[in-house]
Amino acid sequence: MHESSSVAELANRLRGELDRYSPGGKLPSSRALVDRFRVSPVTVSRALGQLAAEGLVVTRPGAGVFRAEPQTAAAPAGDTSWQEVSLSADTATELVPRAVDASGVLATLAAPPPGVIEFNGGYLHPSLQPERAMAAALARAGRRPGAWGRPPMDGLPELREWFARGIGGAITAAEVLITAGGQSALTTALRALAPPGTPVLVESPTYPGMLAIARAAGLRPVPVPVDVDGVRPQLLAAAFKATGARVFVCQPLFQNPTGAVLSAARRPEVLRIAREAGAFVVEDDFVRRLVHEDAGPLPRPLQSEDPDGVVVHVCSLTKATSPSFRVSALAARGPVLERLRAIQIVDHFFVPRPLQEAALELVGSPAWPRHLRQVAGELKDRRDAMAAALRLRLPELGLPHVPAGGYLLWLRLPDGTNEADLVGAALRAGVAVAPGRPYFAAEPTAAYLRLSFASVAGATEITEGVRRLRAACDEVWGSSGRGAG
Ligand SMILES: Cc1ncc(COP(=O)(O)O)c(C=O)c1O
């Protein structure tokens, strides 16, 4: 039996038997439980740990495990309705009201209901994660001298060095700060660069989690369209002129959601336009390590071509590992680095040292390049399987671009398709997909779906997921008379 299910089963059995003991009474020894239930000592200790966490038993080291005394009655529920008024009152004085809304982020983080195929995930399926290498790295990290001590506030020097080498150009370890995942690095960057009430230029469409950060900080996201070559420079220049914005957030490589790569011709233009506007470019380099096997040479991070400190670079290890491997970097040069450092320390102190040590162990192990090579091959296969299944079964959907990196396909729906209806019908048919609407800071240009091919178990699940999506489209188009044919 799987370890976690045997823990749950044993915890259930013990829970059901607790009435046999009086409050404060002693439970049988761990040894006795091992013999009676024929499970390992680890399973017994984890099951008892679970009951202790539920407050049903207490453990006294050296004495044993005892049934807990009954709790005193819970306090009566109070009246929290005053909070509604309090939480809204401050917006009266704000130029751009802060709106804290996690729905855009949760769409890619929440686990789908059992049996539902996850085309809306934002991370690698567990079968693609380097679970053994991460576990080994964490174990080795825990044994490193000083692993539980306080790390240097900016991060472990060797880890900063590793990220700096990955960025390239003239960036040095001294210009890198270790942060807790891309989301937190983006939050720090936006808070450092744009005061509340000001505009921030964003690609359109773009990552809803970044729009959520901007709105929660009281910023006004202003969309600038992207095409297959990335953001459109003339429109970027016009947006800077019209808004006076001092920040542009950009994903030059395998943009979320379109998969676009900023073209070689546009890269210097974007830097020049931002420089002339006196603005920063926040470069969210979120999937550089999820390049596909058949990709050509990748463009370097934009920051490596920027000597003047225009670019604030964000990159994270989560996408190539696991959402829980929350280690990332913020890199910048010039006085802005001090601002970023101060905000990072005030808001977060530092990234837990064991995780930083584990990151160093992981990226320094022979398993790391092996893992990246394996993922590159798997992602290419899954991407091809999904694109082929979509072309065969859903030719009505527009697939303008098949990227050579990342984990996303961005599909245009036939005019008149109601995204929300389709997403609901898909879920009923057993496949979770992301609607396009949250990816637009303002009115969307059309209806879209975003599909992930990395968060599923493999090609068979992809084919089945597309079959279910076809059924959902038939249901929605059949009722509206659109799309089919
Ligand atoms: C474009 C983009 N940037 C940043 C992130 C944040 O990722 P993390 O905080 O796990 O590094 C995500 C997650 O989906 C993303 O899609």
The ligand as an SDF file (V2000), in Angstrom:
LIG
                    3D

 16 16  0  0  0  0  0  0  0  0999 V2000
    4.6150   34.6610  -16.2480 C   0  0  0  0  0  0  0  0  0  0  0  0
    4.7380   34.2190  -14.8280 C   0  0  0  0  0  0  0  0  0  0  0  0
    5.5480   34.8810  -14.0070 N   0  0  0  0  0  0  0  0  0  0  0  0
    5.7020   34.5330  -12.7310 C   0  0  0  0  0  0  0  0  0  0  0  0
    5.0130   33.4570  -12.2090 C   0  0  0  0  0  0  0  0  0  0  0  0
    5.2100   33.1410  -10.7510 C   0  0  0  0  0  0  0  0  0  0  0  0
    5.7710   31.8930  -10.5510 O   0  0  0  0  0  0  0  0  0  0  0  0
    6.5360   31.4790   -9.2190 P   0  0  0  0  0  0  0  0  0  0  0  0
    6.1150   32.4340   -8.1550 O   0  0  0  0  0  0  0  0  0  0  0  0
    6.0850   30.0890   -8.9230 O   0  0  0  0  0  0  0  0  0  0  0  0
    7.9920   31.5850   -9.5060 O   0  0  0  0  0  0  0  0  0  0  0  0
    4.1510   32.7390  -13.0110 C   0  0  0  0  0  0  0  0  0  0  0  0
    3.3810   31.5970  -12.4750 C   0  0  0  0  0  0  0  0  0  0  0  0
    2.4780   31.0870  -13.0930 O   0  0  0  0  0  0  0  0  0  0  0  0
    4.0160   33.1190  -14.3730 C   0  0  0  0  0  0  0  0  0  0  0  0
    3.2120   32.4580  -15.2040 O   0  0  0  0  0  0  0  0  0  0  0  0
  1  2  1  0
  2  3  1  0
  2 15  2  0
  3  4  2  0
  4  5  1  0
  5  6  1  0
  5 12  2  0
  6  7  1  0
  7  8  1  0
  8  9  2  0
  8 10  1  0
  8 11  1  0
 12 13  1  0
 12 15  1  0
 13 14  2  0
 15 16  1  0
M  END
$$$$
